[in-house]
Amino acid sequence: MNAATPLPVPDYAAPPKLAPTRLLTADQIAFFLQHGYLSVDNVMPVEEIPGVRAIYDRLFNEDRGRTEADLYNLTGAKQQGRKEDVAQILQPGKYAPALLETQMVANLKAMMKQLLGPETRMVGDHAINKPPRNTAATPWHQDEAYWNPAKEYRGLSIWVPLQPATKLNGCMYFVPGSHHFDVIPHRPIDDNPLTPGLEVEPGAFDFGSAVACELPAGGATFHLERTLHYTPVNQSDDYRRAYIAVGTQFERPRKTPRSFTWQERQAAARAPTKPDR
Ligand SMILES: O=C(O)CCC(=O)C(=O)O
């Protein structure tokens, strides 16, 4: 297969070959359903962390030539030859199928079923890598603002840091209870439609009740499709690596249509311009 041939999307929903070695408690499940987020100190064997980290780092460095088509600068327009402020790879499992065979993913698949029901399936993954001393936060947003506005969803993301996650290097913050809101107005980050990332419209929400979730490596936060969340800039001297598994209990066509103007602006900005006559 040559470099230009797109790789097939892996079967994210495939039942794991490994049995889960960690499960959530009834109290953790109840907390998640009440507050729309959850923080857990340990979702994978610590011995597995170095191997997962090695795969992760290869995807952003030595393997860049292969991952380029799915590698974005989340918080700014991508510029040839310039390192990303916040680098994101969509579907890293496509480039490193070994990730999907890990005990980590087997555990996350079991936990998503515990939280949303046995019909819940893993549907994708991504990886967000903040370089040392980067200058960009991942601004406040709801994940559903990125998704197809013609559909309704019940979905969650599980965010696994591969080194300790702290307020200093960019741990997750959540607004408890915000999963009960509708999708609130968003815009492309910095109002630049060439930026793939989104942010809540400035002034549309008061984030004063947000909570920070610091974690050891191999812990995880869990959040629903409408839970407001954010991570600050990485002020540390190391990369802040996070692997994110996404699952849905259902996704189906909405009865009442809606449009996400922020997505339309991004699509228009990406469209090739007509040559002058
Ligand atoms: O890692 C980050 O900076 C943001 C993660 C995030 O927004 C998510 O997992 O939905």
The ligand as a Tripos MOL2 file, in Angstrom:
@<TRIPOS>MOLECULE
LIG
   10     9     1     0     0
SMALL
NO_CHARGES

@<TRIPOS>ATOM
      1 O1         -7.0040   17.2490   25.5410 O.co2     1 LIG1
      2 C1         -7.5200   18.3390   25.3660 C.2       1 LIG1
      3 O2         -6.8570   19.3860   25.3450 O.co2     1 LIG1
      4 C2         -9.0050   18.4760   25.1520 C.3       1 LIG1
      5 C3         -9.7490   17.1690   25.1550 C.3       1 LIG1
      6 C4        -11.1760   17.2600   24.7260 C.2       1 LIG1
      7 O3        -11.6940   18.3090   24.4360 O.2       1 LIG1
      8 C5        -11.9680   16.0220   24.6500 C.2       1 LIG1
      9 O4        -11.4460   14.9430   24.9330 O.co2     1 LIG1
     10 O5        -13.1650   16.1040   24.2940 O.co2     1 LIG1
@<TRIPOS>BOND
     1     1     2 2
     2     2     3 1
     3     2     4 1
     4     4     5 1
     5     5     6 1
     6     6     7 2
     7     6     8 1
     8     8     9 2
     9     8    10 1
@<TRIPOS>SUBSTRUCTURE
     1 LIG1         1 GROUP 0 **** ****
